[in-house]
């Protein structure tokens, strides 16, 4: 189906998936060292961006929509902690976790109406809004990652 002229739900799903793909693709062609490289003062690394994107997916879909507790999902307490890398985090493991998390998010979303309301810090939001928010959130992080990847490739050229 051509999602450029599809119904609302199909279009929202495709827009979210487009950004999910952009996040997963950030790791293409990087070495483990490059993926972990700290190029900015914050905790942001390319590998950390992808790990954080899994956190975002879990918070919105598995937790807020699906009803799983943050504890049962193993989610860190703070957003900053979601960027922290462990010795076990590799390009392959972080990408695989992200892709699996996205698939679970798709399954959770498919069972709900776009008009269904969920709580966001005491504010009601629809699944429609959450899908739009995910486009915004993932696009922002894909952009951050693109800039980091550009910096890493420029390092190689020198």
C-alpha positions in Angstrom: 0.0 0.0 0.0 1.2 3.5 -0.8 1.3 5.2 2.6 1.5 8.6 1.0 -2.2 8.4 0.2 -3.2 5.9 2.9 -5.7 6.2 5.8 -4.6 8.0 9.0 -3.5 4.9 10.9 -1.4 3.5 8.1 0.2 6.9 7.6 1.0 7.4 11.2 2.5 3.9 11.5 4.6 4.5 8.4 5.9 7.8 9.6 6.9 6.3 13.0 8.6 3.3 11.2 10.5 5.6 8.9 12.1 7.3 12.0 12.7 3.9 13.6 14.6 2.8 10.5 16.6 6.1 10.6 17.6 5.3 14.2 18.6 1.7 13.5 20.6 2.8 10.4 22.8 5.2 12.5 25.0 2.3 13.4 25.7 1.1 9.9 29.4 1.1 9.0 30.6 2.2 12.4 33.2 0.5 14.5 32.4 -0.4 18.1 34.8 2.4 19.1 33.1 5.0 16.9 29.7 4.0 18.1 30.8 4.7 21.7 32.7 7.9 20.9 31.8 10.9 23.0 31.8 13.9 20.7 29.7 16.3 22.8 29.6 17.2 26.5 26.4 15.3 27.1 26.1 11.5 27.5 25.1 11.3 23.8 26.9 8.8 21.6 25.6 7.1 18.5 25.2 3.8 20.4 23.6 5.7 23.3 21.1 7.3 20.9 19.9 3.9 19.7 19.8 2.6 23.3 17.8 5.7 24.4 15.4 5.1 21.5 14.6 1.7 23.0 13.9 3.4 26.3 11.5 5.8 24.6 9.7 3.0 22.8 9.3 1.1 26.1 8.1 4.1 28.1 5.4 5.0 25.6 4.2 1.7 24.3 5.1 -1.0 26.8 4.6 1.2 29.9 2.0 3.9 29.1 -0.1 2.0 26.6 0.6 -1.6 27.5 0.5 -1.1 31.3 3.8 -2.8 32.1 5.6 -1.3 35.1 8.9 0.5 34.5 10.5 -1.8 36.9 9.4 -5.0 35.1 10.7 -3.4 31.8 14.1 -2.7 33.5 13.8 1.0 32.6 16.2 3.4 34.3 14.8 6.1 36.6 16.0 9.1 34.5 16.3 9.9 30.8 20.0 10.6 31.2 20.5 7.0 32.4 19.0 5.7 29.2 22.0 6.9 27.3 24.5 5.1 29.6 26.4 2.2 28.0 27.5 -0.9 29.7 30.4 -3.2 28.7 27.8 -5.6 27.2 26.3 -3.0 24.9 27.5 -3.6 21.4 26.3 -2.4 18.0 24.7 -5.8 17.4 23.1 -6.1 20.8 21.8 -2.6 21.0 20.4 -2.7 17.5 18.8 -6.1 18.1 17.2 -4.8 21.3 15.9 -1.7 19.5 14.4 -3.7 16.7 12.8 -6.2 19.0 11.4 -3.3 21.1 10.0 -1.6 18.0 8.2 -4.8 17.0 6.7 -5.1 20.5 5.6 -1.5 20.2 3.9 -2.2 16.9 2.0 -5.2 18.4 0.8 -3.1 21.4 -0.2 -0.2 19.1 -2.1 -2.5 16.8 -4.4 -3.6 19.6 -5.6 0.0 20.4 -7.7 2.6 18.9 -6.2 5.9 17.8 -8.8 7.6 19.9 -8.0 5.7 23.1 -6.7 7.9 25.9 -3.7 7.3 28.1 -2.2 9.2 31.0 0.9 11.2 30.5 1.9 12.8 33.8 -1.7 13.5 34.7 -2.6 14.7 31.3 -4.8 12.6 28.9 -3.3 11.9 25.5 -4.6 9.9 22.6 -2.8 7.1 20.8 -2.9 9.4 17.8 -1.0 12.0 19.8 1.5 9.4 21.0 2.2 8.3 17.4 2.8 11.9 16.4 5.0 12.4 19.4 7.0 9.4 18.5 7.7 10.8 15.0 8.9 14.0 16.6 11.0 12.3 19.3 12.6 9.7 17.0 13.3 12.3 14.3 15.0 14.6 16.8 17.3 11.8 17.9 17.9 10.5 14.4 19.1 14.0 13.6 21.4 14.1 16.6 22.8 10.8 15.5 23.3 11.9 11.9 25.4 14.8 13.1 27.5 12.5 15.3 28.0 10.0 12.4 29.0 12.9 10.1 31.6 14.0 12.7 32.9 10.4 13.0 33.2 10.1 9.2 35.1 13.4 9.1 37.6 12.1 11.6 38.3 9.2 9.3 39.0 11.5 6.4 41.7 13.3 8.3 
